[in-house]
Amino acid sequence: MVSPRLPGQVVVGVSGANWSSPALGRPLCVNGTPWILHLLEECVDNPWEYCSVILGLVSMCCFLLSTFPQVLEAYRNGRVEKAMSFGFLFFIFTGDLTNFVGCYLTRQLPIQVVAGVFYLITDLVIISQFLYYKIKNSSSRKSPVLKWLCFTWCGASTIALLAVPKLLLGSGGSSADSQSPTTSESMTMSGYVLGYLASVFYLTSRFPQICKNFQRQSTEGVSYTMFTLAMLGNGAYGLSVIVVLPALKGSKRTFIIKHLAWLISCMGVFVLDGFVTAQFVMYRKNCPAKSRTPLRVNEVEPLLCEEEDEEEVELSALQDANRTLGRRDGPPSGDGTAQSGQTDVFLKRQEAEM
């Protein structure tokens, strides 16, 4: 099973069988799983190979969905240029591009070519989003032209990339038949070299983002779901290669050596994503948590105390004013009934308001 983002392997069953129809000079797959035969053109007739195929498909699905959480996070945050490293996005795009060219040169299955195109589309979307917010946030005024330019670029790129698989797959069969064995072998070797190069790009992509998080001492604006899906994808791919070893009919040593570069790459990326996970844990306290701040109900008591203090000050000021009037106009008549009357009126008014 070919890794979704590491396409340098040969697209044959791990037991060496790739039987699609008798017209191709190959025997029929009698005991194989029908849906795997039609989808992947692999004859899977034992549980180990079946588990390997399922894990490979899980890996592909994880990689297909890994970019969307970061796109949503960038849309909510609006500061993706401060959170994401452009080196991370650049190396991912370069790896996917070499992945796609390697798929074509090694004549991979249509599902793998389409998946490679989908990776490139999502890469262009997230890079365009990065550049859009970078220009927008650095500008002092809003420009609607920038938004429409970004949408136009993403739409045109998507349409162009969607047309690529049809052109390549339509001309792939005739060109492969007309090529000489030497040319075909050289193209296959070039595809393997690009597969190894893609592995290096994927492995290198994590270092700029790790350094970016370390410099900021924060992971705000970065989606951890993206790295979680990448870890699941790489882990599932590694398991898909290892779990099939008991069913191998050939040399296990040759099989391991053949897949060693991709195993090192996916396991290396898995470990580096573990470092990113540690950064999310360490820098979690540095991220603002506005939504997690609980409401303090006990704030009611200090507010009531402040109101009582204001009433006491107002009452004291009224009593002082009455005393001042009493000294200025002479001794009050009676036993201070006027002053006490005014005080009683004020107290009744306060009780009515309460």
C-alpha positions in Angstrom: 0.0 0.0 0.0 1.4 3.3 -1.0 1.6 6.0 1.6 -0.6 9.0 0.7 2.1 11.6 1.0 5.1 9.3 0.5 4.5 7.9 -3.0 7.8 6.3 -3.8 6.7 2.7 -3.3 5.6 0.4 -6.1 1.8 0.1 -6.2 1.6 -3.7 -5.9 0.3 -6.0 -3.1 2.9 -6.7 -0.5 2.9 -10.3 -1.5 3.9 -9.3 -5.0 0.4 -9.7 -6.6 -1.3 -7.0 -8.5 -3.9 -8.8 -10.5 -6.6 -6.8 -12.2 -7.8 -8.8 -15.1 -6.8 -11.7 -17.4 -6.5 -9.2 -20.3 -3.3 -7.9 -18.8 -1.7 -11.3 -18.8 -2.2 -11.9 -15.1 -4.3 -14.5 -13.4 -7.6 -13.7 -11.8 -7.8 -12.9 -8.1 -10.1 -15.7 -6.9 -9.9 -15.3 -3.1 -9.2 -11.6 -2.9 -11.5 -8.9 -1.5 -13.6 -7.5 -4.4 -13.7 -3.8 -3.3 -10.0 -3.6 -2.7 -9.4 -5.3 -6.1 -11.5 -2.7 -7.9 -10.3 0.3 -5.9 -6.6 -0.4 -5.5 -6.1 -3.2 -8.0 -4.5 -5.3 -5.3 -5.3 -9.0 -4.6 -5.7 -9.2 -0.9 -6.5 -12.7 0.3 -5.3 -12.8 3.9 -6.1 -10.9 7.1 -2.6 -9.3 7.4 -2.8 -7.7 4.0 -6.4 -6.7 4.6 -5.3 -4.8 7.8 -2.5 -3.2 5.9 -4.9 -1.9 3.3 -7.3 -0.6 5.9 -4.6 1.2 7.8 -3.3 2.7 4.6 -6.7 4.1 3.8 -7.1 5.5 7.3 -3.7 7.2 6.8 -4.9 8.7 3.5 -8.1 10.0 5.1 -6.2 11.6 8.0 -3.9 13.4 5.6 -6.8 14.5 3.4 -8.5 16.1 6.4 -5.5 17.5 8.2 -5.4 20.9 6.6 -9.0 22.0 7.2 -8.7 22.6 11.0 -5.8 25.0 10.4 -7.8 26.9 7.8 -10.7 27.3 10.3 -8.4 28.3 13.1 -6.8 31.0 10.8 -10.2 32.3 9.9 -11.2 32.6 13.6 -7.9 34.1 14.8 -7.1 36.4 11.8 -3.4 36.4 12.8 -2.2 33.3 11.0 1.0 35.1 9.8 2.1 35.5 13.4 1.3 31.9 14.4 2.4 29.8 11.4 5.9 29.6 10.0 6.0 30.1 6.2 8.8 27.6 6.1 6.5 25.0 7.4 3.9 25.7 4.7 6.6 26.0 2.0 8.2 22.6 2.8 4.7 20.9 3.0 3.8 22.3 -0.5 7.2 21.3 -2.0 6.8 17.8 -0.6 3.3 17.5 -2.0 4.4 18.8 -5.4 7.3 16.2 -5.6 4.8 13.7 -4.3 2.5 14.4 -7.2 5.2 14.3 -9.8 6.5 11.1 -8.4 3.0 9.5 -8.6 2.8 10.4 -12.2 6.3 9.2 -13.2 5.8 5.9 -11.4 2.4 5.4 -12.9 0.5 5.2 -9.7 -3.2 4.5 -9.4 -5.8 7.2 -10.2 -6.9 7.4 -6.6 -3.3 8.4 -5.6 -3.0 11.0 -8.4 -6.3 12.5 -7.3 -5.2 12.5 -3.7 -1.9 14.3 -4.7 -3.9 17.0 -6.5 -6.2 17.4 -3.5 -3.1 17.9 -1.3 -1.9 20.6 -3.6 -5.3 22.4 -3.6 -5.4 22.5 0.2 -1.8 23.7 0.3 -2.6 26.5 -2.1 -5.6 27.5 0.0 -3.7 27.7 3.3 -0.7 29.5 1.7 -3.1 32.0 0.0 -4.8 32.5 3.4 -1.4 33.1 5.0 -0.5 35.7 2.4 -3.9 37.4 2.5 -3.9 37.9 6.3 -0.2 39.0 6.2 -1.0 41.8 3.6 -4.3 42.7 5.3 -2.8 43.0 8.8 0.2 45.0 7.6 -2.0 47.5 5.7 -3.5 50.4 7.6 -6.8 50.3 5.6 -9.1 47.5 4.4 -9.0 46.7 0.7 -11.9 44.6 -0.8 -9.8 44.1 -3.9 -7.3 41.9 -1.9 -10.1 39.6 -0.8 -11.5 39.1 -4.3 -8.0 38.7 -5.6 -7.3 35.9 -3.1 -10.6 34.2 -3.9 -9.9 34.4 -7.7 -6.5 33.0 -7.2 -7.7 30.0 -5.2 -10.6 29.4 -7.6 -8.4 29.5 -10.7 -5.7 27.3 -9.1 -8.4 24.7 -8.0 -9.9 24.5 -11.4 -6.5 24.1 -13.1 -5.5 21.4 -10.6 -8.8 19.6 -11.1 -8.1 19.4 -14.8 -4.6 17.9 -14.3 -5.6 14.4 -13.3 -7.9 14.0 -16.3 -5.1 15.1 -18.7 -2.5 13.0 -17.1 -4.6 9.8 -16.7 -6.0 10.2 -20.2 -2.6 10.3 -21.8 -0.8 8.0 -19.2 -1.8 4.7 -20.8 -0.8 5.5 -24.4 2.4 7.1 -23.4 3.4 4.2 -21.1 2.8 1.7 -23.9 4.8 3.6 -26.5 7.8 4.1 -24.2 10.9 1.9 -24.5 11.9 -0.2 -21.5 14.9 2.0 -20.8 12.8 5.2 -20.8 10.2 3.6 -18.6 12.8 2.4 -16.1 14.4 5.8 -16.0 11.1 7.5 -15.3 10.3 5.0 -12.6 13.7 5.7 -11.0 13.1 9.4 -11.2 9.8 8.9 -9.5 11.5 7.0 -6.6 14.1 9.8 -6.3 11.3 12.3 -6.0 9.6 10.1 -3.5 12.7 10.2 -1.3 13.0 13.9 -1.8 9.4 14.4 -0.7 10.2 12.4 2.4 13.0 14.8 3.2 10.7 17.8 2.7 8.1 16.4 5.0 10.7 15.7 7.6 12.2 19.2 7.4 8.8 21.0 7.5 8.4 20.6 11.2 11.6 22.4 12.3 10.5 25.9 11.2 7.2 25.6 13.1 8.9 24.2 16.2 11.3 27.1 16.2 8.4 29.6 15.6 6.5 28.2 18.6 9.6 28.4 20.8 10.4 32.0 19.8 6.8 33.1 20.5 6.5 30.9 23.7 3.0 30.3 22.5 0.9 28.1 20.2 -2.0 30.5 19.8 -3.3 30.5 16.3 -2.0 27.0 15.5 -4.5 24.1 15.3 -3.5 21.1 17.3 -6.0 19.0 15.4 -3.9 19.4 12.3 -0.9 17.8 14.0 -3.1 15.2 15.6 -4.4 14.0 12.2 -0.8 14.1 10.9 0.3 11.9 13.8 -2.5 9.5 13.2 -1.8 9.4 9.4 1.9 8.7 9.9 1.3 6.2 12.7 -1.3 4.3 10.6 1.1 4.2 7.6 3.9 2.8 9.7 1.7 0.2 11.1 0.4 -0.7 7.6 4.0 -1.5 6.5 4.8 -3.4 9.7 1.6 -5.4 10.1 2.0 -7.1 6.7 5.4 -8.6 7.5 3.9 -12.0 8.6 2.2 -12.4 5.2 5.2 -11.7 3.0 6.2 -14.5 0.7 9.5 -12.9 -0.3 12.5 -11.7 1.7 11.5 -9.6 4.7 14.9 -7.9 4.7 14.5 -6.7 1.1 11.0 -5.4 1.9 12.2 -3.5 4.9 15.2 -2.0 3.0 12.8 -1.0 0.2 10.5 0.9 2.5 13.1 2.1 5.0 13.3 5.7 3.8 9.6 6.2 4.1 9.5 4.5 7.5 12.2 6.7 8.8 10.5 9.8 7.4 7.0 9.0 8.7 8.3 7.9 12.1 10.6 11.0 12.2 7.6 13.3 11.5 5.6 11.4 14.1 8.3 12.1 16.7 8.6 15.8 15.7 4.8 16.1 16.0 5.3 14.8 19.5 7.6 17.8 20.2 4.8 20.1 18.9 2.4 18.3 21.2 4.7 19.0 24.1 4.8 22.7 23.1 1.0 22.9 23.2 1.1 21.5 26.7 3.9 23.8 27.9 2.6 27.0 26.3 -1.1 26.4 27.1 -1.0 28.8 30.1 0.4 31.5 27.8 -2.6 31.4 25.6 -5.5 33.8 26.5 -8.5 31.9 27.8 -11.3 34.4 27.7 -14.0 31.8 27.2 -12.7 29.7 30.1 -12.9 32.6 32.7 -15.7 31.7 35.1 -18.2 34.4 36.3 -17.7 35.5 39.9 -21.1 35.5 41.6 -19.7 36.7 44.9 -19.2 40.1 43.3 -22.7 41.0 44.4 -21.7 41.5 48.1 -19.0 44.2 47.5 -21.5 46.2 45.3 -24.1 46.2 48.1 -21.5 47.3 50.6 -20.6 50.2 48.3 -24.3 51.3 48.1 -24.6 51.2 51.9 -21.5 53.3 52.2 -22.8 55.9 49.8 -26.1 56.1 51.7 -24.2 56.7 55.0 -22.1 59.4 53.5 -25.2 61.1 52.0 -27.0 60.9 55.4 -24.0 62.3 57.2 -23.7 65.2 54.7 -27.4 66.0 55.3 -26.9 66.1 59.1 -23.9 68.3 58.8 -25.9 70.7 56.6 -28.7 70.8 59.1 -26.3 71.6 61.9 -24.7 74.4 59.9 -28.2 75.9 59.2 -29.0 75.7 62.9 -25.9 77.6 63.9 -26.5 80.3 61.3 -30.2 80.9 62.0 -29.9 80.7 65.8 -31.1 78.0 68.2 -33.8 75.7 66.9 -37.3 75.9 68.3 -38.3 73.0 70.4 -35.9 70.1 70.9 -34.5 70.0 67.4 -37.8 68.7 65.9 -37.1 70.4 62.6 -33.7 68.7 62.2 -35.1 65.3 63.3 -38.0 65.7 61.0 -35.9 66.2 58.0 -33.8 63.2 59.0 -36.9 61.1 59.4 -38.1 62.2 56.0 -34.8 61.2 54.4 -34.7 57.8 56.1 -38.3 57.1 55.0 -37.4 58.0 51.4 -34.4 55.7 51.5 -36.5 52.8 52.9 -39.1 53.4 50.1 -36.4 53.3 47.4 -35.0 50.0 48.9 
